[in-house]
Amino acid sequence: MREIPPDSFGRFKSSITYERSIFKSKTLMSVPFADLYAQYLTIKKEIDEAIAATIRQSSYIGGQAVKDFEHAFAAYLGIGQVIACGNGTDSIEILLKAYGIGEGDEVIVPAISWISTSEAVSSVGATPVFVDIEKDYFTLDPALVAKAIMKIAAAHRLVVIEDCAQAHGARIAGQTAGTIGHASSFSFYPGKNLGAYGDAGCMATNDPAIAEKARMISQHGQMGKHNHLIEGRNSRLDGLQAAILLAKLPHLEKWTEARIAIAKKYELLLRDAGVETPVIRAGARHVFHLYVIRTEERDRLQEQLTAAGVETAIHYPTALPFLPCYRHREFKPGDFPSAHAAQGTILSLPIFPELSDDAMAYVADQIKTGIYVQ
């Protein structure tokens, strides 16, 4: 699952406010879906210094901050190389090109995701092959590809690229997301668990040759200034975003633990609320970029939560195969039953590290009211 445009988040409100309604006897609370300003206030000094240093050094494109962030994020992941780029979508497309994926090739992608996942495949001339999701986890169902993706990849000389746009710091069986496949893609869109103050992304790999090729593609095919060995593109992480990400990275683990704690509280609060809460895979560390519930009453519940001041989002209202841009392929609901069922029932609740216990309790109360009161 990937990024959504800013207007889909609604406004990134800067506070939680209370108001007394003259029509209702209860107190209304405004709960934003995400609160980036609240996060900024917790690290204001570090962010302000990072921005000031960038301006003082006039280090706007490339520079030391970009190099330092690449090294720091590689160390955080435990991987050999990180290559910064302009955004998460570019990171997928560049990696596909670096591996020589193009016309005549097919790339397996999950049926529910942000369109970047499949769009990047089409952009390099390859064909996205949609695979249904696991009902409980919303990720590609490996049983529909093979019992073990990496084993089949080795047997058939395939490449596995991890789309980690919402998985910063996630782990499975002790291994960090982004270090399992041959290479990985990350987004640092502002609303991500590790977000910049604009578009930003990176690629990660242990393959030096792929790292070199990806870096060349992202910088006009250059190997050194004016030495264009191939035709590439312009997809660079600017110095300001790198400096901000470098200031934020040391706080990522603390923020992740806060998200996990919030998810646990939601689980308790919603136990008897008449909705399905997220299922955690055994042996996995879920980092809760989103907290997604399921209910057949999704649309009505979302309307009632909005009226109560609770901002929600839907990730994603239409599964990829059923978007207008893929209509020509004539997919049917039965081709992707889990994805088709999910698109009408999933609802993302407010979750961010600074979310208060009172706000969570209010959200849960409103959900119970919305479900049980017609």
C-alpha positions as CSV (number, residue, x, y, z in Angstrom):
1,M,0.0,0.0,0.0
2,R,1.3,3.4,-1.0
3,E,0.9,7.1,-0.6
4,I,-2.3,9.1,-1.2
5,P,-2.5,12.7,-2.4
6,P,-2.5,15.5,0.2
7,D,-6.2,16.3,-0.2
8,S,-7.1,12.7,0.6
9,F,-5.7,13.2,4.1
10,G,-7.8,16.3,4.6
11,R,-6.1,19.0,6.5
12,F,-3.2,18.2,8.7
13,K,-4.7,19.9,11.7
14,S,-2.5,21.3,14.4
15,S,-4.5,20.6,17.5
16,I,-7.3,18.7,19.0
17,T,-10.2,21.0,20.0
18,Y,-13.4,20.7,21.9
19,E,-16.7,22.5,21.4
20,R,-20.1,22.4,23.0
21,S,-22.9,21.8,20.6
22,I,-26.2,23.6,21.2
23,F,-28.0,20.7,19.5
24,K,-26.4,17.8,21.4
25,S,-25.8,17.2,25.1
26,K,-22.4,15.6,24.6
27,T,-19.1,17.3,24.0
28,L,-17.7,17.1,20.4
29,M,-14.0,16.6,19.8
30,S,-12.1,17.3,16.6
31,V,-9.6,14.4,15.9
32,P,-7.4,14.8,12.8
33,F,-6.3,11.8,10.7
34,A,-2.7,12.9,11.1
35,D,-1.0,15.8,12.9
36,L,2.3,16.8,11.3
37,Y,2.5,20.0,13.2
38,A,2.2,18.3,16.6
39,Q,5.2,16.1,15.5
40,Y,7.2,19.2,14.5
41,L,6.6,20.8,17.9
42,T,8.3,17.8,19.6
43,I,11.5,18.3,17.5
44,K,11.2,21.9,16.6
45,K,14.8,22.9,17.6
46,E,16.3,20.1,15.5
47,I,14.2,20.7,12.5
48,D,14.8,24.5,12.6
49,E,18.5,24.0,12.9
50,A,18.5,21.5,9.9
51,I,16.6,24.0,7.7
52,A,18.8,26.9,8.8
53,A,22.0,24.9,8.1
54,T,20.7,24.1,4.6
55,I,20.0,27.7,3.8
56,R,23.3,28.9,5.3
57,Q,25.2,26.4,3.2
58,S,23.0,26.9,0.1
59,S,23.1,23.1,-0.2
60,Y,19.8,22.7,-2.0
61,I,20.5,19.9,-4.6
62,G,22.7,17.0,-3.4
63,G,25.3,17.9,-0.8
64,Q,26.5,16.4,2.5
65,A,23.1,16.1,4.0
66,V,22.0,13.7,1.2
67,K,25.1,11.6,1.6
68,D,24.7,11.5,5.4
69,F,21.1,10.5,5.2
70,E,21.8,7.7,2.8
71,H,24.5,6.3,5.1
72,A,22.3,6.7,8.2
73,F,19.2,5.1,6.7
74,A,21.4,2.2,5.3
75,A,22.7,1.7,8.8
76,Y,19.1,1.8,10.2
77,L,17.9,-0.8,7.7
78,G,21.1,-2.9,8.0
79,I,21.7,-2.9,4.3
80,G,24.7,-2.1,2.1
81,Q,23.5,0.9,0.0
82,V,20.8,3.5,0.0
83,I,20.2,5.6,-3.1
84,A,18.1,8.7,-2.5
85,C,15.7,10.0,-5.1
86,G,12.8,12.4,-5.7
87,N,9.9,10.2,-4.5
88,G,8.7,6.7,-3.8
89,T,7.1,6.3,-7.2
90,D,10.4,7.1,-8.9
91,S,12.2,4.6,-6.7
92,I,10.1,1.7,-8.0
93,E,10.5,2.8,-11.6
94,I,14.2,3.4,-11.4
95,L,14.8,0.0,-9.8
96,L,12.8,-1.7,-12.5
97,K,15.0,0.0,-15.1
98,A,18.1,-0.8,-13.3
99,Y,17.2,-4.5,-13.5
100,G,16.4,-4.2,-17.2
101,I,12.7,-4.7,-16.8
102,G,10.8,-3.4,-19.8
103,E,8.6,-4.3,-22.8
104,G,7.6,-8.0,-22.8
105,D,8.2,-8.5,-19.1
106,E,5.5,-9.0,-16.5
107,V,5.7,-7.8,-12.9
108,I,3.5,-9.3,-10.1
109,V,1.9,-6.6,-7.9
110,P,-0.8,-6.7,-5.2
111,A,-4.4,-6.0,-6.2
112,I,-4.7,-3.4,-3.4
113,S,-2.2,-0.6,-3.3
114,W,-1.6,3.0,-4.3
115,I,-1.4,3.2,-8.1
116,S,2.4,3.9,-8.0
117,T,2.9,0.2,-7.5
118,S,1.4,-0.7,-10.9
119,E,1.9,2.6,-12.6
120,A,5.7,2.3,-12.4
121,V,5.5,-1.1,-14.1
122,S,3.6,0.3,-17.0
123,S,5.9,3.3,-17.2
124,V,8.9,1.1,-18.0
125,G,6.9,-0.8,-20.7
126,A,6.2,-3.9,-18.7
127,T,2.8,-5.4,-17.8
128,P,1.5,-5.4,-14.2
129,V,0.1,-8.7,-13.2
130,F,-2.3,-8.3,-10.3
131,V,-2.5,-10.9,-7.6
132,D,-5.1,-11.0,-4.9
133,I,-4.4,-10.1,-1.3
134,E,-4.4,-12.1,1.9
135,K,-7.8,-11.3,3.5
136,D,-6.3,-10.6,7.0
137,Y,-3.2,-8.8,6.1
138,F,-4.1,-6.8,2.9
139,T,-0.8,-7.7,1.3
140,L,-0.1,-9.9,-1.8
141,D,-1.1,-13.5,-1.1
142,P,2.1,-15.5,-1.6
143,A,0.1,-18.7,-1.9
144,L,-1.2,-17.4,-5.2
145,V,2.3,-16.9,-6.5
146,A,4.2,-19.7,-4.8
147,K,4.6,-21.0,-1.3
148,A,7.9,-19.1,-1.0
149,I,8.4,-16.1,-3.3
150,M,12.2,-15.9,-2.9
151,K,12.5,-19.6,-3.6
152,I,10.6,-19.4,-6.9
153,A,12.5,-16.3,-7.8
154,A,15.8,-18.1,-7.4
155,A,14.5,-21.1,-9.4
156,H,13.3,-18.9,-12.3
157,R,15.9,-16.1,-12.1
158,L,13.3,-13.6,-11.1
159,V,13.8,-10.3,-9.2
160,V,12.0,-9.4,-6.0
161,I,11.6,-5.7,-5.3
162,E,10.0,-4.8,-2.0
163,D,7.6,-1.9,-1.9
164,C,8.2,-0.5,1.6
165,A,6.4,2.8,1.2
166,Q,4.5,2.2,4.5
167,A,6.9,-0.2,6.2
168,H,9.7,1.9,7.7
169,G,11.0,-0.2,10.6
170,A,8.7,-3.2,10.1
171,R,10.1,-6.7,10.6
172,I,9.2,-10.3,9.9
173,A,10.9,-13.1,11.7
174,G,13.5,-10.6,12.8
175,Q,14.4,-9.3,9.3
176,T,13.8,-5.7,8.5
177,A,11.5,-4.7,5.7
178,G,13.6,-3.6,2.8
179,T,16.3,-6.1,3.3
180,I,14.5,-9.3,2.2
181,G,14.3,-9.0,-1.6
182,H,16.9,-8.1,-4.1
183,A,16.2,-4.4,-3.7
184,S,13.6,-2.2,-2.0
185,S,11.7,1.1,-2.5
186,F,10.8,3.6,0.2
187,S,8.7,6.7,0.2
188,F,9.2,9.7,2.5
189,Y,6.0,11.4,1.6
190,P,5.1,13.8,4.5
191,G,2.5,11.5,6.1
192,K,4.7,8.5,6.2
193,N,6.1,7.2,9.5
194,L,9.4,8.8,8.4
195,G,8.3,11.7,6.3
196,A,10.0,14.7,4.7
197,Y,8.4,18.1,4.2
198,G,7.8,17.4,0.6
199,D,8.2,14.5,-1.9
200,A,11.2,12.3,-1.2
201,G,12.2,8.6,-1.6
202,C,15.0,6.1,-1.8
203,M,16.1,2.7,-3.0
204,A,18.0,0.2,-1.0
205,T,20.0,-2.9,-2.0
206,N,23.0,-5.0,-1.2
207,D,23.9,-5.3,-4.9
208,P,26.7,-2.7,-5.7
209,A,26.1,-3.0,-9.5
210,I,22.3,-2.3,-9.1
211,A,23.1,0.6,-6.7
212,E,25.4,2.2,-9.2
213,K,23.0,1.8,-12.1
214,A,20.1,3.2,-10.0
215,R,22.1,6.2,-9.0
216,M,23.1,6.8,-12.6
217,I,19.5,6.6,-13.8
218,S,18.3,9.0,-11.1
219,Q,21.0,11.6,-12.0
220,H,20.7,11.9,-15.8
221,G,22.7,8.8,-16.4
222,Q,25.9,10.4,-15.1
223,M,29.0,8.8,-13.7
224,G,30.5,12.1,-12.5
225,K,29.6,15.5,-13.8
226,H,28.9,15.7,-17.5
227,N,29.9,12.1,-18.0
228,H,26.6,10.7,-19.3
229,L,27.0,6.9,-19.8
230,I,23.3,6.3,-20.3
231,E,20.1,8.3,-20.7
232,G,18.6,8.7,-17.3
233,R,16.2,11.1,-15.6
234,N,16.2,13.8,-13.0
235,S,15.1,12.3,-9.6
236,R,17.2,13.7,-6.9
237,L,16.6,14.1,-3.2
238,D,17.1,17.8,-2.4
239,G,19.3,18.9,0.4
240,L,16.5,20.4,2.5
241,Q,14.5,17.2,2.6
242,A,17.6,15.2,3.4
243,A,18.4,17.4,6.3
244,I,14.9,17.1,7.7
245,L,14.9,13.3,7.3
246,L,18.3,13.2,8.9
247,A,16.9,15.1,11.9
248,K,13.9,12.9,12.1
249,L,15.5,9.5,11.7
250,P,16.8,9.2,15.3
251,H,13.2,9.6,16.5
252,L,11.7,6.9,14.2
253,E,11.9,4.1,16.7
254,K,10.3,6.1,19.5
255,W,7.5,7.1,17.1
256,T,7.1,3.5,15.9
257,E,6.7,2.3,19.5
258,A,4.1,5.0,20.1
259,R,2.1,3.8,17.0
260,I,2.3,0.2,18.3
261,A,1.0,1.3,21.7
262,I,-1.8,3.3,20.1
263,A,-2.8,0.2,18.1
264,K,-2.9,-1.9,21.2
265,K,-5.2,0.6,22.9
266,Y,-7.5,0.8,19.9
267,E,-7.7,-3.0,20.0
268,L,-8.9,-2.9,23.5
269,L,-11.3,0.0,23.0
270,L,-12.8,-1.5,19.9
271,R,-13.1,-5.1,21.3
272,D,-16.9,-4.9,21.4
273,A,-17.5,-2.2,18.8
274,G,-18.8,-4.4,16.1
275,V,-15.9,-3.8,13.7
276,E,-12.9,-6.0,12.6
277,T,-9.6,-4.7,13.9
278,P,-6.2,-5.4,12.3
279,V,-4.7,-8.9,12.5
280,I,-1.0,-9.1,13.3
281,R,0.9,-11.8,11.6
282,A,2.8,-14.1,13.9
283,G,6.5,-13.1,14.2
284,A,5.9,-9.7,12.7
285,R,6.5,-6.2,13.9
286,H,3.7,-4.1,12.5
287,V,4.6,-0.4,12.4
288,F,1.0,0.9,11.9
289,H,1.4,3.6,9.3
290,L,-2.3,3.0,9.1
291,Y,-4.9,1.5,11.5
292,V,-7.5,-0.1,9.3
293,I,-10.8,-1.5,10.6
294,R,-13.4,-3.3,8.5
295,T,-17.1,-3.1,8.6
296,E,-20.0,-3.7,6.2
297,E,-21.3,-0.4,7.4
298,R,-18.2,1.5,6.3
299,D,-19.7,4.3,4.3
300,R,-22.4,5.1,6.9
301,L,-19.9,4.9,9.7
302,Q,-17.5,7.2,8.0
303,E,-20.2,9.8,7.5
304,Q,-21.1,9.6,11.1
305,L,-17.5,9.9,12.3
306,T,-17.0,12.9,10.0
307,A,-20.1,14.5,11.6
308,A,-18.6,13.8,15.0
309,G,-15.3,15.5,14.1
310,V,-13.3,12.4,13.5
311,E,-11.2,12.5,10.3
312,T,-10.8,9.1,8.5
313,A,-9.5,7.9,5.1
314,I,-10.0,4.9,2.9
315,H,-6.9,3.0,1.7
316,Y,-8.1,2.3,-1.0
317,P,-11.7,2.8,-2.2
318,T,-11.0,1.0,-5.5
319,A,-8.7,-2.0,-5.9
320,L,-6.1,-1.5,-8.6
321,P,-7.6,-4.0,-11.2
322,F,-10.9,-2.1,-11.1
323,L,-9.6,1.4,-11.7
324,P,-10.8,3.0,-14.9
325,C,-7.2,3.0,-16.3
326,Y,-7.3,-0.9,-16.2
327,R,-10.9,-1.3,-17.5
328,H,-9.6,-2.5,-20.9
329,R,-8.3,-5.6,-19.2
330,E,-11.9,-6.6,-18.2
331,F,-11.2,-7.9,-14.7
332,K,-14.1,-9.3,-12.7
333,P,-14.7,-9.2,-9.0
334,G,-14.2,-13.0,-8.9
335,D,-10.7,-12.6,-10.2
336,F,-9.7,-10.8,-6.9
337,P,-12.3,-11.7,-4.3
338,S,-10.4,-10.6,-1.3
339,A,-9.4,-7.2,-2.8
340,H,-12.9,-6.6,-4.1
341,A,-14.4,-7.4,-0.7
342,A,-11.9,-5.2,1.1
343,Q,-12.4,-2.1,-1.0
344,G,-16.0,-1.7,0.3
345,T,-15.3,-2.4,4.0
346,I,-11.9,-0.9,5.0
347,L,-11.6,2.4,6.9
348,S,-8.4,4.0,8.3
349,L,-8.7,5.6,11.7
350,P,-6.6,8.5,13.0
351,I,-3.2,7.3,14.1
352,F,0.0,9.3,14.8
353,P,2.4,9.2,17.7
354,E,1.0,12.2,19.5
355,L,-2.6,10.9,19.5
356,S,-4.0,11.2,23.0
357,D,-5.8,8.6,25.0
358,D,-8.8,10.9,25.2
359,A,-8.9,11.2,21.5
360,M,-8.7,7.4,21.0
361,A,-11.5,6.8,23.5
362,Y,-13.6,9.4,21.7
363,V,-13.0,7.8,18.4
364,A,-14.0,4.4,19.8
365,D,-17.1,5.8,21.4
366,Q,-18.2,7.4,18.1
367,I,-17.6,4.1,16.3
368,K,-19.8,2.2,18.7
369,T,-22.5,4.9,18.3
370,G,-22.2,4.8,14.6
371,I,-22.4,1.0,14.4
372,Y,-25.2,0.4,16.9
373,V,-27.4,3.5,16.4
374,Q,-29.2,3.8,13.1
